[in-house]
Amino acid sequence: MASQVSLAFFGAAGTVTGSRYLLDVEEQRVLIDCGLFQGYKHLRERNWKPFPVDPATIEAVFLTHAHLDHSGYLPRLVKDGFDGPVYCTRATRDLCRILLLDSAKLQEEEAEFRNRHNYSKHKPALPLYTQHDARKALEHFEVVDFSMPESPHPGITMGQIEVGFYPNGHILGSSYLDVKAAGKHILFSGDLGRGNDLVMRAPELPLYCDYLVVESTYGNRLHDNRDVWEAVAEIVNDTLSGGGSLLIPSFAVGRAQAMLYLITELRRRGKIPYVPIFLDSPMAISVTELMQRHHRYHRLNKASCQQLSRDVTFTRDVQDSIAINNVNVPAIILSASGMATGGRVLHHLQRMVGDHRNTVMFAGYQAPGTRGARLVEGEKRIKIFNRYFDVKARIESLDFLSAHADRLELLRWVQQLPAAPKHCFVTHGEESASDQFRISLSEELGWRASVPDMGDRVEL
Ligand SMILES: [Zn+2]
């Protein structure tokens, strides 16, 4: 009798966050990604539900990459009894050290804030996990080398399960996973990067698989194909020549470095004037420094890496961050978070959004319900720290700078599979994006595809 293999979707089903896929192979049980739910409140509340299986029964976790919607639940999983290894690439481990501790700190601060302001239905309000929990989780990490399609090999073999990590171009250390479970091949795309990213190398070709689990963040959209350099130079020059400043909300991991490269390179080429540039995000600063240690999988050489810190003011301390307010000349400020949901970018936003001379330039995916999405949709009044501000600044959304493949790029990548999979599971997208990409797979390629619901379990 054939071995039993089942796959359950415990997140990133009908949403872009909370990636968690459980694989049961006879007596073995492993988890692919262990993400936080983010965005709307009804999604965030899922983080507080007990994990659908006892975490102690999970033998190992495999991470595609470090973004919190793929790794941010780990401290809680460990706290609730998971005691196995967490396998990932070296850069993913290094990034998780930064991200998980920061996430824990935010959780602690938020619980503390709620208790102080009596602003919680739970008394006392507790953090989902603490910095202590995050440090405990980090002790479980074990580093795996990348494999390459031209010389494929399982990075990890565990009983009936083999898992190889292949670079997929999304962020430092990110991979698609080639999982062989009792003779069946399952490929998890992770978040798929793009062929022409500014910083990351193109995704490696996909290996043969029986089943494909593929992301669909931009499954119903195409990035516009304006020239990145020209488009950004034009916006920067328009803003600066009118006496305004630019605020670029950026994801601390990935987009902040890409934007910094773009801006510093435009300046080096003399395409934009010499104005002060600030990177105002301690986490983005740490990640920028980390990039210089992980050369192999991004495009920037040593000189370009150095350019990211030369002539850019890194403001790690709060005092330095506040001092940016006193800069009375046009400036370019990069700050996190990328969807303006929290972090230092909010202080700049409340100061800058009411001045028509300024530009706020978003450079990545804006999840529905976030402040970033509302600004991009053209809302004229926006609430920040319990106060309303009129939006007068120019709002730009450069989603062609996204770290996610668009519909055609996704299709092109899957078409490079040596053969059609028996079935494709379309995940990690808003419902309409996933569904549109499912339709593309079935109508344009004639492949069998479905969009799993949260909690679905399938026998492979
Ligand atoms: Zn990601």
Boltz pocket constraint, residues with backbone or C-beta under 6 A from the ligand:
constraints:
  - pocket:
      binder: B
      contacts: [[A, 65], [A, 67], [A, 170], [A, 191]]
      max_distance: 6.0
